[in-house]
Amino acid sequence: MLLFIILASCKQRDIAIEVTRHSSELMNCTKIFGYSVKKLDEENEILIQTGIFYTPGGGDDRQAAIVKINNTDRVLYLVTEKAISGEKTEVYEGEGYYLSLRYFENNKGNSTYYDGRCRIRKGLTISEYKIEGQPNIHNY
């Protein structure tokens, strides 16, 4: 009985990245990531978008990622990027969040797609997702 009470009182502590159906107007979105390329193509189901963020007030435009958390678009700026043995790693941060994208770029016919994982952290809370992506050629 005590175990049931303890389990029932536990709160969900994951960081939930919410789906959006279009890329931000504040960004020249070059890559989009979601649960699968099929969902990106058929349902515009975007979890993460990356590209050049247009800085308000005419400041320097910066590489960034946008994710939707708690119904709010969060802008995370690129901190580091590297490629080792074909795996690309991009790390973004902002608003207390840290996002790490790790993916391989693959080609199938005339199409490019990405296959990998992402990790998002705020404080001690960390969530991981398997992701697939593609260049934002459709300008969702």
N, CA, C and O atoms as a GROMACS GRO file, in nm:
protein
  560
    1MET      N    1   0.082  -0.119   0.000
    1MET     CA    2   0.000   0.000   0.000
    1MET      C    3   0.088   0.126   0.000
    1MET      O    4   0.059   0.222  -0.072
    2LEU      N    5   0.193   0.127   0.079
    2LEU     CA    6   0.283   0.241   0.085
    2LEU      C    7   0.347   0.267  -0.050
    2LEU      O    8   0.361   0.382  -0.092
    3LEU      N    9   0.387   0.162  -0.120
    3LEU     CA   10   0.446   0.176  -0.253
    3LEU      C   11   0.348   0.241  -0.349
    3LEU      O   12   0.388   0.326  -0.429
    4PHE      N   13   0.222   0.204  -0.343
    4PHE     CA   14   0.120   0.262  -0.430
    4PHE      C   15   0.107   0.412  -0.403
    4PHE      O   16   0.096   0.491  -0.497
    5ILE      N   17   0.108   0.452  -0.278
    5ILE     CA   18   0.096   0.594  -0.242
    5ILE      C   19   0.218   0.672  -0.293
    5ILE      O   20   0.204   0.782  -0.345
    6ILE      N   21   0.335   0.615  -0.278
    6ILE     CA   22   0.456   0.681  -0.325
    6ILE      C   23   0.452   0.696  -0.476
    6ILE      O   24   0.481   0.804  -0.528
    7LEU      N   25   0.417   0.590  -0.548
    7LEU     CA   26   0.410   0.597  -0.694
    7LEU      C   27   0.303   0.694  -0.741
    7LEU      O   28   0.323   0.766  -0.839
    8ALA      N   29   0.190   0.698  -0.673
    8ALA     CA   30   0.081   0.787  -0.712
    8ALA      C   31   0.118   0.933  -0.689
    8ALA      O   32   0.066   1.021  -0.758
    9SER      N   33   0.205   0.960  -0.594
    9SER     CA   34   0.240   1.098  -0.563
    9SER      C   35   0.354   1.151  -0.650
    9SER      O   36   0.381   1.271  -0.649
   10CYS      N   37   0.421   1.063  -0.726
   10CYS     CA   38   0.530   1.106  -0.812
   10CYS      C   39   0.476   1.188  -0.929
   10CYS      O   40   0.374   1.152  -0.988
   11LYS      N   41   0.544   1.294  -0.960
   11LYS     CA   42   0.505   1.378  -1.073
   11LYS      C   43   0.590   1.345  -1.194
   11LYS      O   44   0.704   1.301  -1.180
   12GLN      N   45   0.534   1.366  -1.311
   12GLN     CA   46   0.610   1.349  -1.434
   12GLN      C   47   0.719   1.454  -1.438
   12GLN      O   48   0.691   1.573  -1.422
   13ARG      N   49   0.842   1.414  -1.457
   13ARG     CA   50   0.953   1.508  -1.454
   13ARG      C   51   1.026   1.517  -1.587
   13ARG      O   52   1.132   1.578  -1.595
   14ASP      N   53   0.971   1.457  -1.691
   14ASP     CA   54   1.034   1.466  -1.822
   14ASP      C   55   1.009   1.604  -1.883
   14ASP      O   56   0.912   1.672  -1.849
   15ILE      N   57   1.097   1.644  -1.974
   15ILE     CA   58   1.076   1.765  -2.052
   15ILE      C   59   1.008   1.721  -2.181
   15ILE      O   60   1.067   1.648  -2.260
   16ALA      N   61   0.887   1.765  -2.200
   16ALA     CA   62   0.810   1.725  -2.318
   16ALA      C   63   0.826   1.830  -2.428
   16ALA      O   64   0.782   1.943  -2.414
   17ILE      N   65   0.890   1.789  -2.537
   17ILE     CA   66   0.897   1.876  -2.655
   17ILE      C   67   0.767   1.855  -2.731
   17ILE      O   68   0.732   1.743  -2.768
   18GLU      N   69   0.695   1.964  -2.754
   18GLU     CA   70   0.565   1.957  -2.818
   18GLU      C   71   0.578   1.971  -2.970
   18GLU      O   72   0.670   2.034  -3.020
   19VAL      N   73   0.483   1.911  -3.040
   19VAL     CA   74   0.480   1.914  -3.186
   19VAL      C   75   0.430   2.050  -3.233
   19VAL      O   76   0.336   2.106  -3.177
   20THR      N   77   0.494   2.100  -3.337
   20THR     CA   78   0.445   2.218  -3.408
   20THR      C   79   0.429   2.177  -3.554
   20THR      O   80   0.493   2.082  -3.598
   21ARG      N   81   0.346   2.246  -3.628
   21ARG     CA   82   0.316   2.208  -3.766
   21ARG      C   83   0.378   2.302  -3.870
   21ARG      O   84   0.356   2.286  -3.990
   22HIS      N   85   0.456   2.399  -3.823
   22HIS     CA   86   0.519   2.494  -3.917
   22HIS      C   87   0.647   2.548  -3.855
   22HIS      O   88   0.664   2.546  -3.733
   23SER      N   89   0.736   2.595  -3.940
   23SER     CA   90   0.860   2.654  -3.889
   23SER      C   91   0.834   2.800  -3.851
   23SER      O   92   0.742   2.864  -3.902
   24SER      N   93   0.916   2.850  -3.764
   24SER     CA   94   0.902   2.986  -3.712
   24SER      C   95   0.932   3.090  -3.818
   24SER      O   96   1.023   3.071  -3.900
   25GLU      N   97   0.857   3.198  -3.818
   25GLU     CA   98   0.882   3.310  -3.909
   25GLU      C   99   1.006   3.389  -3.868
   25GLU      O  100   1.057   3.468  -3.947
   26LEU      N  101   1.054   3.368  -3.747
   26LEU     CA  102   1.172   3.438  -3.698
   26LEU      C  103   1.302   3.368  -3.738
   26LEU      O  104   1.411   3.412  -3.701
   27MET      N  105   1.289   3.259  -3.813
   27MET     CA  106   1.406   3.178  -3.843
   27MET      C  107   1.406   3.137  -3.990
   27MET      O  108   1.302   3.109  -4.048
   28ASN      N  109   1.526   3.136  -4.048
   28ASN     CA  110   1.544   3.071  -4.177
   28ASN      C  111   1.573   2.926  -4.145
   28ASN      O  112   1.688   2.886  -4.127
   29CYS      N  113   1.468   2.847  -4.138
   29CYS     CA  114   1.478   2.708  -4.093
   29CYS      C  115   1.536   2.621  -4.203
   29CYS      O  116   1.479   2.609  -4.312
   30THR      N  117   1.652   2.560  -4.175
   30THR     CA  118   1.719   2.477  -4.275
   30THR      C  119   1.702   2.327  -4.251
   30THR      O  120   1.710   2.249  -4.345
   31LYS      N  121   1.679   2.286  -4.125
   31LYS     CA  122   1.659   2.145  -4.093
   31LYS      C  123   1.541   2.132  -3.999
   31LYS      O  124   1.520   2.216  -3.911
   32ILE      N  125   1.464   2.024  -4.018
   32ILE     CA  126   1.356   1.993  -3.926
   32ILE      C  127   1.372   1.850  -3.877
   32ILE      O  128   1.414   1.762  -3.952
   33PHE      N  129   1.336   1.828  -3.750
   33PHE     CA  130   1.347   1.697  -3.689
   33PHE      C  131   1.214   1.662  -3.623
   33PHE      O  132   1.143   1.749  -3.573
   34GLY      N  133   1.182   1.534  -3.624
   34GLY     CA  134   1.061   1.485  -3.560
   34GLY      C  135   1.080   1.339  -3.521
   34GLY      O  136   1.191   1.287  -3.519
   35TYR      N  137   0.967   1.274  -3.490
   35TYR     CA  138   0.974   1.133  -3.453
   35TYR      C  139   1.014   1.046  -3.572
   35TYR      O  140   1.081   0.944  -3.555
   36SER      N  141   0.971   1.086  -3.694
   36SER     CA  142   1.006   1.011  -3.814
   36SER      C  143   0.994   1.101  -3.936
   36SER      O  144   0.921   1.200  -3.934
   37VAL      N  145   1.068   1.066  -4.041
   37VAL     CA  146   1.059   1.141  -4.166
   37VAL      C  147   0.918   1.128  -4.224
   37VAL      O  148   0.866   1.223  -4.282
   38LYS      N  149   0.858   1.012  -4.206
   38LYS     CA  150   0.721   0.991  -4.256
   38LYS      C  151   0.624   1.091  -4.193
   38LYS      O  152   0.542   1.150  -4.263
   39LYS      N  153   0.633   1.110  -4.060
   39LYS     CA  154   0.545   1.206  -3.993
   39LYS      C  155   0.577   1.350  -4.033
   39LYS      O  156   0.488   1.434  -4.041
   40LEU      N  157   0.705   1.378  -4.059
   40LEU     CA  158   0.742   1.511  -4.109
   40LEU      C  159   0.676   1.536  -4.244
   40LEU      O  160   0.618   1.642  -4.267
   41ASP      N  161   0.687   1.438  -4.334
   41ASP     CA  162   0.633   1.453  -4.470
   41ASP      C  163   0.481   1.455  -4.473
   41ASP      O  164   0.421   1.539  -4.540
   42GLU      N  165   0.419   1.364  -4.402
   42GLU     CA  166   0.274   1.346  -4.414
   42GLU      C  167   0.192   1.434  -4.321
   42GLU      O  168   0.079   1.471  -4.353
   43GLU      N  169   0.249   1.470  -4.203
   43GLU     CA  170   0.170   1.542  -4.104
   43GLU      C  171   0.235   1.672  -4.057
   43GLU      O  172   0.182   1.739  -3.968
   44ASN      N  173   0.350   1.709  -4.116
   44ASN     CA  174   0.423   1.829  -4.073
   44ASN      C  175   0.447   1.827  -3.923
   44ASN      O  176   0.438   1.932  -3.858
   45GLU      N  177   0.477   1.712  -3.867
   45GLU     CA  178   0.492   1.696  -3.722
   45GLU      C  179   0.636   1.725  -3.682
   45GLU      O  180   0.720   1.635  -3.679
   46ILE      N  181   0.665   1.852  -3.650
   46ILE     CA  182   0.800   1.900  -3.622
   46ILE      C  183   0.822   1.911  -3.471
   46ILE      O  184   0.741   1.970  -3.400
   47LEU      N  185   0.933   1.853  -3.423
   47LEU     CA  186   0.973   1.868  -3.282
   47LEU      C  187   1.081   1.974  -3.267
   47LEU      O  188   1.077   2.056  -3.175
   48ILE      N  189   1.180   1.973  -3.357
   48ILE     CA  190   1.296   2.061  -3.348
   48ILE      C  191   1.321   2.121  -3.485
   48ILE      O  192   1.316   2.050  -3.586
   49GLN      N  193   1.348   2.249  -3.489
   49GLN     CA  194   1.388   2.314  -3.613
   49GLN      C  195   1.518   2.388  -3.589
   49GLN      O  196   1.537   2.448  -3.483
   50THR      N  197   1.607   2.384  -3.687
   50THR     CA  198   1.735   2.453  -3.673
   50THR      C  199   1.759   2.541  -3.795
   50THR      O  200   1.706   2.515  -3.903
   51GLY      N  201   1.839   2.644  -3.776
   51GLY     CA  202   1.871   2.734  -3.885
   51GLY      C  203   1.926   2.865  -3.832
   51GLY      O  204   1.988   2.869  -3.725
   52ILE      N  205   1.903   2.972  -3.907
   52ILE     CA  206   1.950   3.106  -3.869
   52ILE      C  207   1.834   3.182  -3.806
   52ILE      O  208   1.731   3.204  -3.870
   53PHE      N  209   1.853   3.224  -3.681
   53PHE     CA  210   1.751   3.301  -3.608
   53PHE      C  211   1.775   3.448  -3.634
   53PHE      O  212   1.886   3.498  -3.615
   54TYR      N  213   1.671   3.518  -3.677
   54TYR     CA  214   1.679   3.660  -3.703
   54TYR      C  215   1.669   3.735  -3.570
   54TYR      O  216   1.563   3.734  -3.507
   55THR      N  217   1.776   3.798  -3.528
   55THR     CA  218   1.780   3.867  -3.400
   55THR      C  219   1.695   3.993  -3.407
   55THR      O  220   1.714   4.076  -3.496
   56PRO      N  221   1.599   4.008  -3.313
   56PRO     CA  222   1.517   4.129  -3.312
   56PRO      C  223   1.602   4.255  -3.296
   56PRO      O  224   1.704   4.253  -3.226
   57GLY      N  225   1.561   4.362  -3.359
   57GLY     CA  226   1.632   4.489  -3.345
   57GLY      C  227   1.753   4.502  -3.435
   57GLY      O  228   1.833   4.594  -3.418
   58GLY      N  229   1.768   4.411  -3.531
   58GLY     CA  230   1.878   4.423  -3.626
   58GLY      C  231   2.013   4.378  -3.575
   58GLY      O  232   2.115   4.416  -3.632
   59GLY      N  233   2.016   4.298  -3.469
   59GLY     CA  234   2.143   4.247  -3.418
   59GLY      C  235   2.198   4.139  -3.509
   59GLY      O  236   2.144   4.115  -3.617
   60ASP      N  237   2.305   4.075  -3.465
   60ASP     CA  238   2.366   3.968  -3.544
   60ASP      C  239   2.275   3.846  -3.546
   60ASP      O  240   2.232   3.798  -3.442
   61ASP      N  241   2.246   3.796  -3.667
   61ASP     CA  242   2.170   3.672  -3.680
   61ASP      C  243   2.258   3.557  -3.633
   61ASP      O  244   2.379   3.556  -3.657
   62ARG      N  245   2.196   3.458  -3.567
   62ARG     CA  246   2.274   3.349  -3.506
   62ARG      C  247   2.214   3.214  -3.539
   62ARG      O  248   2.094   3.201  -3.562
   63GLN      N  249   2.300   3.111  -3.542
   63GLN     CA  250   2.254   2.974  -3.556
   63GLN      C  251   2.176   2.938  -3.431
   63GLN      O  252   2.220   2.966  -3.319
   64ALA      N  253   2.059   2.876  -3.449
   64ALA     CA  254   1.976   2.844  -3.334
   64ALA      C  255   1.886   2.725  -3.363
   64ALA      O  256   1.872   2.680  -3.477
   65ALA      N  257   1.826   2.676  -3.257
   65ALA     CA  258   1.722   2.573  -3.264
   65ALA      C  259   1.600   2.629  -3.192
   65ALA      O  260   1.612   2.705  -3.096
   66ILE      N  261   1.483   2.590  -3.240
   66ILE     CA  262   1.359   2.628  -3.172
   66ILE      C  263   1.285   2.500  -3.136
   66ILE      O  264   1.265   2.413  -3.221
   67VAL      N  265   1.245   2.490  -3.009
   67VAL     CA  266   1.162   2.381  -2.961
   67VAL      C  267   1.044   2.441  -2.887
   67VAL      O  268   1.053   2.550  -2.831
   68LYS      N  269   0.932   2.369  -2.887
   68LYS     CA  270   0.813   2.416  -2.816
   68LYS      C  271   0.798   2.335  -2.688
   68LYS      O  272   0.784   2.213  -2.691
   69ILE      N  273   0.802   2.406  -2.574
   69ILE     CA  274   0.789   2.343  -2.443
   69ILE      C  275   0.689   2.426  -2.362
   69ILE      O  276   0.699   2.548  -2.358
   70ASN      N  277   0.595   2.359  -2.298
   70ASN     CA  278   0.491   2.427  -2.221
   70ASN      C  279   0.420   2.534  -2.305
   70ASN      O  280   0.393   2.644  -2.258
   71ASN      N  281   0.391   2.498  -2.430
   71ASN     CA  282   0.318   2.583  -2.523
   71ASN      C  283   0.391   2.714  -2.556
   71ASN      O  284   0.328   2.812  -2.596
   72THR      N  285   0.523   2.715  -2.540
   72THR     CA  286   0.604   2.834  -2.568
   72THR      C  287   0.722   2.794  -2.655
   72THR      O  288   0.791   2.696  -2.627
   73ASP      N  289   0.746   2.871  -2.762
   73ASP     CA  290   0.863   2.848  -2.845
   73ASP      C  291   0.987   2.893  -2.769
   73ASP      O  292   0.995   3.007  -2.723
   74ARG      N  293   1.083   2.802  -2.755
   74ARG     CA  294   1.209   2.831  -2.685
   74ARG      C  295   1.321   2.842  -2.788
   74ARG      O  296   1.341   2.750  -2.867
   75VAL      N  297   1.392   2.952  -2.787
   75VAL     CA  298   1.504   2.973  -2.879
   75VAL      C  299   1.632   2.936  -2.806
   75VAL      O  300   1.665   2.993  -2.702
   76LEU      N  301   1.704   2.839  -2.862
   76LEU     CA  302   1.830   2.792  -2.805
   76LEU      C  303   1.939   2.817  -2.907
   76LEU      O  304   1.927   2.776  -3.023
   77TYR      N  305   2.045   2.883  -2.866
   77TYR     CA  306   2.151   2.924  -2.959
   77TYR      C  307   2.262   2.820  -2.966
   77TYR      O  308   2.295   2.757  -2.866
   78LEU      N  309   2.319   2.803  -3.086
   78LEU     CA  310   2.426   2.708  -3.108
   78LEU      C  311   2.549   2.746  -3.026
   78LEU      O  312   2.596   2.860  -3.030
   79VAL      N  313   2.600   2.648  -2.951
   79VAL     CA  314   2.719   2.667  -2.869
   79VAL      C  315   2.838   2.597  -2.933
   79VAL      O  316   2.945   2.655  -2.947
   80THR      N  317   2.818   2.472  -2.971
   80THR     CA  318   2.925   2.395  -3.036
   80THR      C  319   2.866   2.303  -3.141
   80THR      O  320   2.750   2.263  -3.135
   81GLU      N  321   2.950   2.270  -3.238
   81GLU     CA  322   2.915   2.168  -3.335
   81GLU      C  323   3.042   2.096  -3.378
   81GLU      O  324   3.149   2.156  -3.386
   82LYS      N  325   3.029   1.966  -3.404
   82LYS     CA  326   3.144   1.889  -3.448
   82LYS      C  327   3.093   1.768  -3.526
   82LYS      O  328   2.976   1.731  -3.518
   83ALA      N  329   3.183   1.708  -3.601
   83ALA     CA  330   3.153   1.586  -3.675
   83ALA      C  331   3.268   1.489  -3.654
   83ALA      O  332   3.384   1.522  -3.678
   84ILE      N  333   3.234   1.368  -3.608
   84ILE     CA  334   3.334   1.264  -3.586
   84ILE      C  335   3.281   1.135  -3.648
   84ILE      O  336   3.172   1.089  -3.613
   85SER      N  337   3.358   1.078  -3.738
   85SER     CA  338   3.322   0.953  -3.805
   85SER      C  339   3.181   0.958  -3.865
   85SER      O  340   3.107   0.860  -3.860
   86GLY      N  341   3.146   1.072  -3.922
   86GLY     CA  342   3.017   1.086  -3.988
   86GLY      C  343   2.903   1.126  -3.897
   86GLY      O  344   2.795   1.160  -3.947
   87GLU      N  345   2.923   1.122  -3.764
   87GLU     CA  346   2.817   1.163  -3.672
   87GLU      C  347   2.832   1.311  -3.640
   87GLU      O  348   2.939   1.355  -3.595
   88LYS      N  349   2.726   1.386  -3.662
   88LYS     CA  350   2.728   1.528  -3.630
   88LYS      C  351   2.668   1.549  -3.492
   88LYS      O  352   2.569   1.485  -3.455
   89THR      N  353   2.729   1.638  -3.417
   89THR     CA  354   2.679   1.676  -3.285
   89THR      C  355   2.667   1.826  -3.281
   89THR      O  356   2.762   1.898  -3.310
   90GLU      N  357   2.548   1.874  -3.244
   90GLU     CA  358   2.522   2.016  -3.228
   90GLU      C  359   2.467   2.038  -3.088
   90GLU      O  360   2.376   1.967  -3.046
   91VAL      N  361   2.521   2.136  -3.017
   91VAL     CA  362   2.474   2.167  -2.882
   91VAL      C  363   2.422   2.310  -2.881
   91VAL      O  364   2.489   2.404  -2.926
   92TYR      N  365   2.300   2.326  -2.830
   92TYR     CA  366   2.233   2.455  -2.823
   92TYR      C  367   2.197   2.483  -2.677
   92TYR      O  368   2.176   2.390  -2.599
   93GLU      N  369   2.190   2.612  -2.641
   93GLU     CA  370   2.145   2.647  -2.507
   93GLU      C  371   2.073   2.780  -2.508
   93GLU      O  372   2.096   2.866  -2.593
   94GLY      N  373   1.984   2.795  -2.410
   94GLY     CA  374   1.910   2.919  -2.393
   94GLY      C  375   1.792   2.898  -2.300
   94GLY      O  376   1.737   2.788  -2.292
   95GLU      N  377   1.754   3.002  -2.230
   95GLU     CA  378   1.640   3.000  -2.138
   95GLU      C  379   1.651   2.888  -2.035
   95GLU      O  380   1.550   2.836  -1.988
   96GLY      N  381   1.775   2.851  -2.000
   96GLY     CA  382   1.797   2.746  -1.901
   96GLY      C  383   1.794   2.606  -1.958
   96GLY      O  384   1.814   2.510  -1.883
   97TYR      N  385   1.770   2.590  -2.087
   97TYR     CA  386   1.765   2.460  -2.152
   97TYR      C  387   1.894   2.433  -2.227
   97TYR      O  388   1.958   2.526  -2.278
   98TYR      N  389   1.932   2.307  -2.234
   98TYR     CA  390   2.047   2.261  -2.311
   98TYR      C  391   1.998   2.149  -2.401
   98TYR      O  392   1.941   2.050  -2.354
   99LEU      N  393   2.021   2.163  -2.531
   99LEU     CA  394   1.976   2.065  -2.630
   99LEU      C  395   2.097   2.011  -2.704
   99LEU      O  396   2.177   2.088  -2.756
  100SER      N  397   2.109   1.879  -2.708
  100SER     CA  398   2.216   1.814  -2.782
  100SER      C  399   2.153   1.729  -2.892
  100SER      O  400   2.072   1.641  -2.864
  101LEU      N  401   2.190   1.757  -3.018
  101LEU     CA  402   2.146   1.677  -3.132
  101LEU      C  403   2.265   1.594  -3.178
  101LEU      O  404   2.373   1.649  -3.202
  102ARG      N  405   2.246   1.464  -3.192
  102ARG     CA  406   2.349   1.375  -3.246
  102ARG      C  407   2.285   1.295  -3.357
  102ARG      O  408   2.188   1.223  -3.334
  103TYR      N  409   2.338   1.309  -3.479
  103TYR     CA  410   2.273   1.242  -3.592
  103TYR      C  411   2.372   1.212  -3.704
  103TYR      O  412   2.478   1.273  -3.716
  104PHE      N  413   2.332   1.116  -3.786
  104PHE     CA  414   2.405   1.082  -3.908
  104PHE      C  415   2.325   1.134  -4.026
  104PHE      O  416   2.202   1.126  -4.027
  105GLU      N  417   2.394   1.186  -4.125
  105GLU     CA  418   2.330   1.229  -4.248
  105GLU      C  419   2.335   1.113  -4.346
  105GLU      O  420   2.442   1.056  -4.370
  106ASN      N  421   2.220   1.077  -4.402
  106ASN     CA  422   2.210   0.967  -4.496
  106ASN      C  423   2.149   1.015  -4.626
  106ASN      O  424   2.073   1.112  -4.628
  107ASN      N  425   2.183   0.948  -4.734
  107ASN     CA  426   2.126   0.980  -4.864
  107ASN      C  427   2.056   0.856  -4.919
  107ASN      O  428   2.110   0.746  -4.914
  108LYS      N  429   1.936   0.877  -4.970
  108LYS     CA  430   1.859   0.769  -5.031
  108LYS      C  431   1.801   0.825  -5.160
  108LYS      O  432   1.710   0.908  -5.157
  109GLY      N  433   1.854   0.780  -5.271
  109GLY     CA  434   1.813   0.838  -5.398
  109GLY      C  435   1.859   0.983  -5.404
  109GLY      O  436   1.976   1.012  -5.382
  110ASN      N  437   1.767   1.072  -5.433
  110ASN     CA  438   1.798   1.216  -5.436
  110ASN      C  439   1.765   1.285  -5.304
  110ASN      O  440   1.773   1.407  -5.295
  111SER      N  441   1.728   1.208  -5.201
  111SER     CA  442   1.685   1.266  -5.074
  111SER      C  443   1.792   1.253  -4.966
  111SER      O  444   1.866   1.155  -4.961
  112THR      N  445   1.798   1.354  -4.882
  112THR     CA  446   1.886   1.352  -4.765
  112THR      C  447   1.797   1.343  -4.642
  112THR      O  448   1.694   1.410  -4.633
  113TYR      N  449   1.836   1.260  -4.547
  113TYR     CA  450   1.763   1.253  -4.421
  113TYR      C  451   1.863   1.231  -4.308
  113TYR      O  452   1.977   1.191  -4.330
  114TYR      N  453   1.818   1.259  -4.186
  114TYR     CA  454   1.903   1.250  -4.068
  114TYR      C  455   1.842   1.147  -3.972
  114TYR      O  456   1.720   1.137  -3.958
  115ASP      N  457   1.928   1.072  -3.906
  115ASP     CA  458   1.884   0.971  -3.812
  115ASP      C  459   1.968   0.984  -3.686
  115ASP      O  460   2.091   0.978  -3.692
  116GLY      N  461   1.904   1.001  -3.572
  116GLY     CA  462   1.982   1.016  -3.450
  116GLY      C  463   1.901   1.026  -3.323
  116GLY      O  464   1.792   0.969  -3.312
  117ARG      N  465   1.956   1.100  -3.228
  117ARG     CA  466   1.893   1.117  -3.096
  117ARG      C  467   1.912   1.261  -3.051
  117ARG      O  468   2.005   1.330  -3.094
  118CYS      N  469   1.824   1.304  -2.965
  118CYS     CA  470   1.844   1.434  -2.900
  118CYS      C  471   1.825   1.417  -2.750
  118CYS      O  472   1.754   1.328  -2.703
  119ARG      N  473   1.890   1.505  -2.678
  119ARG     CA  474   1.878   1.509  -2.532
  119ARG      C  475   1.853   1.654  -2.496
  119ARG      O  476   1.924   1.744  -2.539
  120ILE      N  477   1.750   1.676  -2.416
  120ILE     CA  478   1.722   1.811  -2.368
  120ILE      C  479   1.725   1.809  -2.216
  120ILE      O  480   1.673   1.718  -2.152
  121ARG      N  481   1.789   1.913  -2.160
  121ARG     CA  482   1.808   1.919  -2.015
  121ARG      C  483   1.775   2.058  -1.965
  121ARG      O  484   1.805   2.158  -2.030
  122LYS      N  485   1.714   2.062  -1.850
  122LYS     CA  486   1.697   2.186  -1.775
  122LYS      C  487   1.716   2.149  -1.628
  122LYS      O  488   1.639   2.072  -1.572
  123GLY      N  489   1.821   2.204  -1.568
  123GLY     CA  490   1.853   2.166  -1.431
  123GLY      C  491   1.888   2.018  -1.426
  123GLY      O  492   1.973   1.972  -1.502
  124LEU      N  493   1.825   1.945  -1.337
  124LEU     CA  494   1.850   1.802  -1.322
  124LEU      C  495   1.758   1.717  -1.408
  124LEU      O  496   1.773   1.595  -1.412
  125THR      N  497   1.662   1.779  -1.476
  125THR     CA  498   1.566   1.706  -1.557
  125THR      C  499   1.619   1.688  -1.699
  125THR      O  500   1.658   1.784  -1.766
  126ILE      N  501   1.621   1.563  -1.744
  126ILE     CA  502   1.673   1.530  -1.876
  126ILE      C  503   1.574   1.439  -1.947
  126ILE      O  504   1.519   1.347  -1.888
  127SER      N  505   1.550   1.467  -2.075
  127SER     CA  506   1.469   1.379  -2.160
  127SER      C  507   1.547   1.348  -2.286
  127SER      O  508   1.624   1.431  -2.336
  128GLU      N  509   1.526   1.227  -2.337
  128GLU     CA  510   1.591   1.186  -2.461
  128GLU      C  511   1.486   1.140  -2.560
  128GLU      O  512   1.384   1.082  -2.523
  129TYR      N  513   1.512   1.167  -2.687
  129TYR     CA  514   1.422   1.130  -2.795
  129TYR      C  515   1.501   1.068  -2.908
  129TYR      O  516   1.613   1.111  -2.937
  130LYS      N  517   1.444   0.968  -2.974
  130LYS     CA  518   1.496   0.921  -3.102
  130LYS      C  519   1.435   1.014  -3.205
  130LYS      O  520   1.314   1.038  -3.203
  131ILE      N  521   1.518   1.065  -3.295
  131ILE     CA  522   1.468   1.161  -3.393
  131ILE      C  523   1.512   1.123  -3.534
  131ILE      O  524   1.612   1.054  -3.555
  132GLU      N  525   1.434   1.170  -3.629
  132GLU     CA  526   1.470   1.165  -3.769
  132GLU      C  527   1.446   1.304  -3.824
  132GLU      O  528   1.363   1.378  -3.771
  133GLY      N  529   1.518   1.340  -3.929
  133GLY     CA  530   1.501   1.474  -3.981
  133GLY      C  531   1.531   1.481  -4.130
  133GLY      O  532   1.565   1.382  -4.195
  134GLN      N  533   1.516   1.602  -4.181
  134GLN     CA  534   1.542   1.627  -4.323
  134GLN      C  535   1.565   1.775  -4.344
  134GLN      O  536   1.529   1.856  -4.259
  135PRO      N  537   1.626   1.811  -4.457
  135PRO     CA  538   1.636   1.953  -4.488
  135PRO      C  539   1.496   2.011  -4.504
  135PRO      O  540   1.404   1.942  -4.548
  136ASN      N  541   1.478   2.135  -4.467
  136ASN     CA  542   1.346   2.199  -4.475
  136ASN      C  543   1.323   2.254  -4.616
  136ASN      O  544   1.312   2.376  -4.636
  137ILE      N  545   1.314   2.165  -4.712
  137ILE     CA  546   1.297   2.207  -4.851
  137ILE      C  547   1.155   2.253  -4.880
  137ILE      O  548   1.132   2.325  -4.977
  138HIS      N  549   1.060   2.213  -4.798
  138HIS     CA  550   0.919   2.249  -4.820
  138HIS      C  551   0.883   2.382  -4.756
  138HIS      O  552   0.776   2.437  -4.783
  139ASN      N  553   0.972   2.436  -4.671
  139ASN     CA  554   0.945   2.558  -4.596
  139ASN      C  555   0.814   2.551  -4.520
  139ASN      O  556   0.726   2.636  -4.538
  140TYR      N  557   0.802   2.448  -4.435
  140TYR     CA  558   0.681   2.433  -4.354
  140TYR      C  559   0.659   2.553  -4.268
  140TYR      O  560   0.561   2.558  -4.192
   0.00000   0.00000   0.00000
